[in-house]
Amino acid sequence: MASALLRVLATVRGRNEWTNTMTTHLVGGISSAGRALPPMDGKPFVARRSQGAYIWDDRQRQYIDTALGFGATVIGHANPLVVEAVTAALRNGPMPAFAHDGEEEAASVLTAATQHLSRAIFTNTGSEAVHLACRLARAATGRSYIAKMAAGYDGWYDDVTLGQAGSTDAAMLTNARPVHERTTLLRFNDFDDVDQLFAENSDIAAVILEPMLANAGCIPAAPGYLAHVEATARRHGALVILDEVLMGFRTRFGLTGHSMQVEADLATVGKAIGSGVAVAAVVGRPDLMALAEEGTVNRAGTYSGNPVATAAVTATFQVLRDLDYAALLARGERLRHGINSAFASCGRAVTTSGEGSVFTIWFADSPPSNYAETLDRANAVMTLKLHEALRRRGLLIMPFAFGRLYLSNAHTDGVVDEMIGIFEDAARDMAA
């Protein structure tokens, strides 16, 4: 276990070498470390444009894209309806400072799909949304601590960076339960650890749940686990926050947690709701959201709920309402099967974990069911080789072991057929 963790840590740190050293003023050539790709033939990857299922580099080479803005484009890059709405908002003035009618319209279409979480506050990023949700939970309960899943990603603000995938805290081996300021950790899919957490700490304001630990390699929740967490939290007077920044509106028109019988008191959404435009939101029970309305909880942000962002939300939901999610997930499942078969025919065991529209590839016989198993199955060397083999053939995947493949509605049957063919060629190349 320890050696596996060291391998993962080395992979995460090694990504710092994949910066664009040809830039002079922009640190490392990127503003977010997650964008780093390894150079190929001595040249960095620089994106020039994206459309539908595709992305083009600065040499105008076309690739099928599976990063999709880290999941932000469920309806494909640069959807014409969204582009038109955003362009109109820009021309009308992107920052009036005061209230505008686009905010209420966007909140209305969003909360119509989030059931009892019927009030919304817009932010600019998922990290901000999680921060605000935690602030609301602390104010509502009068308690201090937020419990999050070890190896989960709930934003990059100081408190919730505790225990992110690849960190020593995430492993939670034989040490005491990690605590940083007002955040503590739970082991995902460990039923007993939930009871132990509340036995140890009576000052838990809320538990943050992800329907799937995507950033740790798309680990699905065990049957009944999320419901157990919610029931235990409620029994001890704590709130439940669904972090759906990544999964919301990706597998269904609504929150993934709701399809898993998790009610939640608050939820955070982002990515898919704006089709690549910077926007996120907190949705919640009216009584909890009233804490912000009456001023008990501070909320601010110059760009929060701006006309460009809310226009993107409203336009995106026009598409999402009619999206055939079943067909999207079916295409993803067909791709997963095609990947497995491509490598099996070459004598190599490969499997996947996740959902049809977001999953991780593992060079192993079986997918992981918890974070400890992801550490054992992670194969950074083979994942990087696969990235390179696919990239040379015009298909982009994330180059690190916990990376995810996203599909959008723009990945048609024809695109999926092409992807399977590329994987078959790459598998043969890697076997040779």
N, C-alpha and C positions, 0 to 999 in steps of 0.2 A: 504493500500500500504506500509506504513512504517513498519508495523509488518511483512508483507511478506518479505520485504527486510532483516529485521533482521533475519528471519528464514533462508534465503539463506546464509547470511553472517556467521551465526552460523555453517551451513553445511560445507561451504568452510574452515572455520577455524578448524572445527572439524576433517577434513582430516589429519591435522598435527598429530593427535593421532594415525593414522594408520601406523606409521613407524615401521620398524623392530628393536625393542629394543634389539634384540639378537646380533646385530653387534657391534663391538668395535671401529672400525676406520672409517667406512663410516657413515657420518652424517645421522642419521635417517634410515640407511639401503638403501637409494636411493639417486640418484643425481638429480632427477627431481621430484618435489612434486606430479605431476600428476600421478605417478606410484603407489601411495599408495593404498593398499587394506586393508580392515579391517581384523584383525586376525579371524580365525575360530577355535573354540574349543581350544583357547589359543595359536594357532600356526600361524605364519605369512605365507603369500603366497610368495613362492620363485620359480620363473620359472626356469626350467632346460633346456628345448629345445622347439622348435616350428617347425611345418611342415604342409603345406597346410592350412586346416581350424582349426588345433588343436594346443594346447599348453599343455605341461606337467609340473607338479610341481616337487619339489625336492624329493617327495615320489613316483614319476613316475605315478601319477594319471593323466589321460587324460581328457581334457576339450575341448568343442567346443569354439573357441575364437571369440568374437565380438569386441574386442578392436583393434586387428590387427595393432599393432604399432601405435595406434591413427590415423588409416586410411592410414598408409604407405604401406600396402601390399594388393593392389587391385587384384593381381594375386596369392595371398596366400603366406604363410610363406615359405621361403627357396625354391623358385622355382628353379628346377634343372638347367635350362638354365642360370639363373642369378648367381647361386652359381658357376657354371663352369667358367663363364666369370670372376667373381671376383677372383676366385682362380688362374686363369691364370695370371691376372694382378698382384696379390701379388707375384707370383713366378718370374714374369718379373721385379719386383722392384716397390714398391708402391709409391716411392717419388723421381723422378729424378730431381726435382726442376725446370727444364726447360720445354719448350713447348714439348708436345708429340702428336702424331697423334690421340690419343683417344679423345682429347678435341674437335677437329673439327668434328669428326664423331658423337659424342654425341650431339653437338650443331646442326648439320645438321638434325638428326632424330627428335630432339625436335622442332625446329622452322618450320619444314615441317608441323607440326600439329597446329601451333599457328597463322596461316594466316599472316596478315600484320605485326605482331610482329616478325620480321624475323632475329633479331640479339640477341645473348644470351651471358650472363656472368654467369658462375657457381659460387656458393657459397657453404658453407657446411650446412647451416641451413636456414629454412624459415625466422627466425628473421633477419639473415644477409641480405637475399634477400630483405626484406621489407625496411631495413635500407638503402640499396644501391638504391632502387627505389625512396625513399624519397629524397635522396641526388641528384639524377639525376633530379627530378622534381624541386627542389629548384634552382639548377643551371640553368635549362632551362628557368625558369620563372623569376628568380631574386626575388622571393617572399619567405616568411618565413614559413607560417603555412601549416600543413597537417591536413585535416579534416578526421576523421575516425568515424565509426559507434559506438554509445554507445552500450556496451555489446558485441562488436566484439572483436575477438582476432587476432591481427596482429603482434604477436611476444612478447618477454619478455624484449626487450630493453626499457630503461627508458622512452623515449618520448611516445612510443605507448602503454605503459601499462595503460595510462589514460583510464578510463571508461571500464575496462574489466568486464565481467559478475561477479556479486557478489559484486562489489564495489559500494560505495555510489554515485560516480560520474555517473555510468552507468544509474541510475534511472532517472536523469535529471528531477526532479519533478518541483518545482516552483522556483528553484534557478537560478542564472545567468548561462549562458552556461559555462560549465567547460573548463578551459584552463590549460595546463601544459607545460611550456617552449614553444615549437613551435608546439604543438598539440592541437586541439580542437575537439568537438564532434558533431555528428548529431544523431537525433532520427531515427532509422531504420523504414522504411515504413511510415514516416510522411512527406507527400509531402510539406506541408506549411513550415516545419522547414528547408527545403533545401533553399527556397527563403529567409527565415529569416537569415540564416547563412551568405549568401553573402551580404545581406543588412547591416549586422553588421560588416563585416570584408572584406576589399578589398585586404588583403595580403595573400590570400589562394593560395598556390602553386599547391596543388593537393587534390583530394578526393580519399580515399581508399575505394573500394567497395568489399565486399564479396557477392557472388551470394546467399548465405544463411548464416545466423548467426548460425553456427554450435555449437560453444562453449556456446551459450546462449540457447541451446535446439532445434537446427535445425529449426529456424524460416525462412520460405521461404519469398522471396521478393514478395510484392504485385504486381499484374499485372501493368506494366508501371512504377513502382517506379525507378528501376535502370536506365531506359532510361531517366526519368525525371532528376535524379541526373546528368547523363552525359550531357544532353542538357544544364542544368543550369550552370554546371561547365564550359563548353565550352563558353557559352555566356559571362561569367565573366573572361575568359582568364586563367582558371585553367586547369590542366591536370587531367586525370583519371587513377588511378592505380587499376587493378584487383588483389586482393589478392586471388590467387587460390592455395595456398599451400595445403589446405585441399581438395578443390573440383575439382581442375584440374585433368583430366583424370580419375575421379571417376564415372562420369555418362555418359561420351562420350569420343571418341578419340579426345581430344582437350580441350579447355577451356570451362567451363560451361557458363561463361558470354557471350561467343560468340553465344551460342545457345539461349540466352536471348536478342539478338540484342544490346549488349553492345560492342562497338568497343575498347575502352581504348587505352591509349598511351603506357602504360607499364603494365606488369603483373609479378607476382611472382608465381613460382611453386615449388613444393617439394614433399615430401611424396611418392605419387604414381609413380613418375618418376624414383625412385631408388629402389623400392621394399624392403625398410627397411635399405638400405645402406645410410649413412649420405650424402645427396646431395640435393641441391636446386638451383634455378637459377632465374635471371631476364631476361625476354624477352621483347623486345621493338621495337619501330620504329627506323629505321636506323639513322635518324637525331638526335634522343635523345641519342642513344647508342654511337654515335660518340663522345659525351662529355667525355666518359670514355676512348675512344680510343686515343683521342688527349691530354688527361691528365688534362682536365678542372675539371673532377670529379675523385677523387682518388678511386681506387679499389685495394684491396690486399688480403692477406690470404694465408698462407703457404700451406694449404690443399685444397684450392679452385681449382676445376677442376682436382683433382689428378687422376691417372690412375685407381684406384680401383673404385672411384665414377663414373667416366665416362664410365667405362666398365659396371657397373650396369645399367646405363641409357640406353646404346645401347642395351644391352640384354633385358632389360625390355620392350623396345619399339618393339622388335621383337614379344613379346607376346601381347602387347597392341594393335598393328595394327590389329591383327586377333581376338581380344576379342569380343565375342557376348554380347555387352552392353545391348541390349534389353532383352536378356534372363536373365542376371544378375539382372537387375532392376525388371523384372517380378518375379523372385524368391524372391526378397526383398519385393515386394508388397504383395506376397502371405504370407510371414512371418508376415507382418504387419496386414493383415486381420486375420491370425490365432491367433495372440496375442489378438486382439480385441475380437474375438469370444470366446477364452479361458476364459477371464474374464467375458464377458457378460453372458456366461452360468452359471457362479457362482454368478450372480447378482451384479457384480461390473463394473462400467463404467471406461473403459480405452481407450485411443486413442493414436495416434502417429502423429508426424510431421516430415517432411523431405522428403527424396527420398528413393527409393528402396534399395540403397546400403549404405545409412547412415541416421539414423533417431533416434528420442528420444521418449521414452514412457512417457505418462502423465496419472496420476490417475485423470482424469477429463472427462467431457462429450464432450468437443471439444478442438482442438489443439489451441495454442496461435498464434496470428498474429503479436504481437509486444512484446517488452521486458516487459512492464508493465503487460501484461497478463501472461507471464511466471512466474513472481514473485507470482501472485495469484494462479497459478496452481501447482507450485513446491511443492512436497510432499516428503521431504527428508526421513522421517520415512518409508513410504511405499516403496520407491525406494530401501532403504537399506534392507528391509525385502525381497523384490523380488530378489535382488542380492544374498542374503543368501540362499533362497529357490532354486534358479537356480544353484548356485554353488555346493550345496550338490548333485545335480543331474547331474553334469558334464557339465554345461554351464556357461561361464563367461561373465558377463556384467559389465559395469562401475557402481560403487555403489552410485553415487550421482545424484541428481535430474536433472542436466543439462547434464548428461552423454549421450553418443551416442552409438548406435549399428551399427557396420560396417559389411558389407558382402563383401566377395571376390569371385573371380571366382572359388575358391576351395570349396566354399559352394554350393555343388551340390544339386539337387532336393532331394536326399536321406538325406543329412545333414539337409536341411530345414525341411523335414518331421520330423526328429528326434527333431529338435529345437521346432517345434510346439507341439509335444507330451510332451516335457519337460515343456513348458509353461503351457499346460493344467494341468499337475500334480501340478505345482507350484501354479497355480490359485486355485485349489481345496484345497491345503494345506493352503494357506493364508486365504481362506474363512472359513475354519474350525477353 
